[in-house]
Amino acid sequence: MKQFKEELINTMIWLGQKPDAIFLGQGIKYPGHCMYETLIGVPENKKIEFPVAEELQLGVCIGLSLLNLSPLCLFPRVNFLFRAADQLINHLDKIELISSRQFKPFVIIRTMNGSTDPLDPGPQHKGDYTDALRAATSSVMIIKLREPEQIFKTYKWAYEFRKSVVIIEMPQ
């Protein structure tokens, strides 16, 4: 688990150095969940703290991407992403198609499945919904990360190829 966290910290620092990268989410400027700890090396001016308004949060990220920024949209748990399902499924996933490829949004959605160690987060925070998300989307990639070695190369690939993606971290 420690190596997983260290890889996330290093990867977020790398992304935070990109001039167009911006991080949006709940608990990213203030402690409250474990994602906060992985953003310690990201410049404060690149972090936008959001209230509990998941659909609005992803909508803002889509808009920022259409302004040529590279938003990283953080949801502390994959269950919270379901509150933004309309933005994910009907907007981010379809804008390129419905705009005749005039607009190609690029958003990296970072979320995680709750680990049961050291504390069990309860049934609402540890379900694996990867297949359901894949079934609901056609152009947004859904990637599950289980091993530390996958972390940097996955985020780097998404950033460099400008591919909208949901990255579900599943630390062991």
VMD Tcl script that draws the C-alpha trace (Angstrom):
set ca {
  {0.00 0.00 0.00}
  {2.87 2.38 0.83}
  {4.42 1.92 -2.63}
  {1.00 2.56 -4.24}
  {0.69 5.86 -2.37}
  {4.27 6.90 -3.20}
  {3.65 6.24 -6.90}
  {0.49 8.34 -6.77}
  {2.34 11.21 -5.07}
  {5.12 11.16 -7.68}
  {2.63 10.92 -10.54}
  {0.52 13.81 -9.22}
  {3.69 15.92 -8.84}
  {4.55 15.14 -12.48}
  {1.05 16.11 -13.63}
  {1.10 19.22 -11.43}
  {4.16 20.44 -13.32}
  {2.24 20.49 -16.60}
  {1.32 24.11 -17.43}
  {-2.25 23.23 -18.49}
  {-3.06 20.80 -15.65}
  {-5.62 21.76 -13.04}
  {-7.01 19.61 -10.20}
  {-10.64 19.85 -9.09}
  {-12.45 17.93 -6.38}
  {-13.58 17.55 -2.81}
  {-10.93 17.50 -0.10}
  {-7.98 18.30 -2.33}
  {-6.93 21.53 -0.65}
  {-7.94 20.46 2.85}
  {-7.47 17.13 4.63}
  {-10.41 14.80 4.85}
  {-9.65 11.70 2.81}
  {-6.65 9.82 1.48}
  {-6.54 11.50 -1.95}
  {-5.54 14.74 -0.22}
  {-2.31 13.09 0.94}
  {-1.36 12.16 -2.63}
  {-1.55 15.81 -3.76}
  {1.00 17.22 -1.30}
  {3.47 18.07 -4.07}
  {0.94 19.73 -6.39}
  {1.13 23.55 -6.37}
  {-1.76 25.09 -4.42}
  {-2.65 27.38 -7.32}
  {-3.43 24.31 -9.42}
  {-6.02 22.98 -6.95}
  {-9.67 24.03 -6.94}
  {-11.63 22.82 -3.94}
  {-15.19 21.87 -4.83}
  {-18.26 21.47 -2.64}
  {-20.34 18.31 -2.68}
  {-21.71 18.93 -6.18}
  {-20.40 16.04 -8.24}
  {-22.38 16.69 -11.44}
  {-21.40 20.36 -11.43}
  {-17.77 19.41 -10.74}
  {-17.53 17.15 -13.79}
  {-19.43 19.68 -15.91}
  {-16.90 22.38 -14.97}
  {-14.06 20.00 -15.87}
  {-15.60 19.33 -19.28}
  {-15.89 23.07 -19.87}
  {-12.29 23.67 -18.79}
  {-11.13 20.97 -21.19}
  {-12.90 22.74 -24.04}
  {-10.78 25.79 -23.14}
  {-7.64 23.66 -23.72}
  {-6.89 23.02 -20.06}
  {-6.19 19.51 -18.75}
  {-8.48 18.97 -15.77}
  {-8.02 16.14 -13.31}
  {-11.41 15.60 -11.75}
  {-11.06 13.83 -8.39}
  {-13.83 11.86 -6.72}
  {-12.72 10.31 -3.39}
  {-14.81 7.19 -4.04}
  {-16.16 5.69 -7.24}
  {-19.65 5.78 -5.72}
  {-19.49 9.59 -5.75}
  {-18.82 9.52 -9.49}
  {-22.30 8.07 -9.99}
  {-23.69 11.42 -8.82}
  {-22.08 12.82 -12.02}
  {-23.30 10.02 -14.32}
  {-25.21 12.39 -16.61}
  {-22.09 14.46 -17.25}
  {-19.97 11.34 -17.77}
  {-22.32 9.30 -19.96}
  {-24.31 11.92 -21.87}
  {-21.72 14.68 -22.18}
  {-18.06 13.74 -21.77}
  {-18.58 10.43 -23.55}
  {-20.70 11.87 -26.39}
  {-19.58 15.48 -27.09}
  {-17.14 14.46 -29.79}
  {-19.85 12.48 -31.61}
  {-22.67 14.99 -31.28}
  {-20.41 17.89 -32.34}
  {-19.26 16.08 -35.51}
  {-15.78 15.91 -33.95}
  {-15.61 19.69 -33.60}
  {-15.09 19.35 -29.84}
  {-12.96 16.71 -28.19}
  {-13.01 17.10 -24.42}
  {-10.12 15.74 -22.40}
  {-10.70 15.01 -18.72}
  {-8.85 12.61 -16.46}
  {-11.24 11.38 -13.79}
  {-9.44 10.01 -10.79}
  {-11.38 7.93 -8.32}
  {-10.80 4.99 -6.05}
  {-12.38 1.94 -4.59}
  {-12.11 1.87 -0.82}
  {-9.51 -0.37 0.72}
  {-10.58 -2.51 3.66}
  {-7.26 -1.96 5.44}
  {-6.77 -0.46 7.99}
  {-10.52 0.32 8.26}
  {-13.45 -1.09 6.34}
  {-15.17 1.84 4.56}
  {-18.52 0.05 4.50}
  {-20.42 -1.50 1.62}
  {-21.17 1.79 -0.12}
  {-17.47 2.52 -0.69}
  {-15.95 -0.75 -1.86}
  {-18.00 -2.12 -4.76}
  {-16.21 -2.71 -8.06}
  {-18.23 -0.87 -10.73}
  {-15.64 -1.03 -13.49}
  {-17.74 -3.21 -15.80}
  {-20.85 -1.06 -15.29}
  {-18.91 2.08 -16.24}
  {-17.45 0.36 -19.29}
  {-20.94 -0.72 -20.39}
  {-22.24 2.85 -20.04}
  {-19.48 4.58 -22.02}
  {-18.14 4.17 -25.53}
  {-15.37 6.75 -25.95}
  {-14.22 7.36 -22.37}
  {-11.75 4.68 -21.30}
  {-12.31 3.00 -17.94}
  {-9.08 1.74 -16.39}
  {-8.61 -0.11 -13.13}
  {-5.25 0.27 -11.35}
  {-4.24 -2.46 -8.92}
  {-0.44 -2.38 -9.05}
  {1.92 0.55 -8.33}
  {3.75 -0.10 -11.61}
  {0.60 0.81 -13.56}
  {0.11 4.24 -12.02}
  {2.60 6.55 -13.75}
  {2.38 4.94 -17.17}
  {-1.44 5.09 -17.12}
  {-1.67 8.75 -16.14}
  {1.17 9.66 -18.53}
  {-0.58 7.84 -21.39}
  {-3.88 9.61 -20.68}
  {-2.21 13.02 -20.49}
  {-0.01 12.63 -23.57}
  {-2.68 11.10 -25.79}
  {-5.36 13.53 -24.55}
  {-7.73 10.65 -23.88}
  {-10.66 11.13 -21.52}
  {-10.43 8.40 -18.96}
  {-11.82 7.22 -15.65}
  {-8.97 5.81 -13.59}
  {-10.16 3.69 -10.70}
  {-7.43 3.13 -8.14}
  {-7.81 -0.11 -6.23}
  {-4.97 -0.33 -3.71}
  {-4.51 -3.79 -2.26}
}
mol new
graphics top color blue
foreach p $ca { graphics top sphere $p radius 0.5 }
foreach p [lrange $ca 0 end-1] q [lrange $ca 1 end] { graphics top cylinder $p $q radius 0.2 }
display resetview
